Amino acid sequence: MTAYTQQRSTHLAVHHAGLTSADLWVHYYAIGGQLELFEMDAYLHGVYELSQSERNTVAMAVNELIDELPQRPRAEFVRLPLLD
């Protein structure tokens, strides 16, 4: 999956779930994310690039927020390989 594909799927999941950038940012920050709210918003709108690690953290935050919704649009994320 490319960085663009991951960003786009995350944006669509957030949109379809009815979440705001602020909703996502609060949870993302609580699980260890390092972005500021304006960076999160810019990423979701496709005007700010993130590292793979940060993209994965954003996607995980989205997935956790939408787990309990009746419809579950899932943000796909690239699993990082484990290092020996």
Secondary structure as GFF3:
##gff-version 3
##sequence-region A 1 84
A	DSSP	alpha_helix	3	17	.	.	.	ID=ss1
A	DSSP	alpha_helix	21	30	.	.	.	ID=ss2
A	DSSP	alpha_helix	37	44	.	.	.	ID=ss3
A	DSSP	alpha_helix	52	66	.	.	.	ID=ss4
###
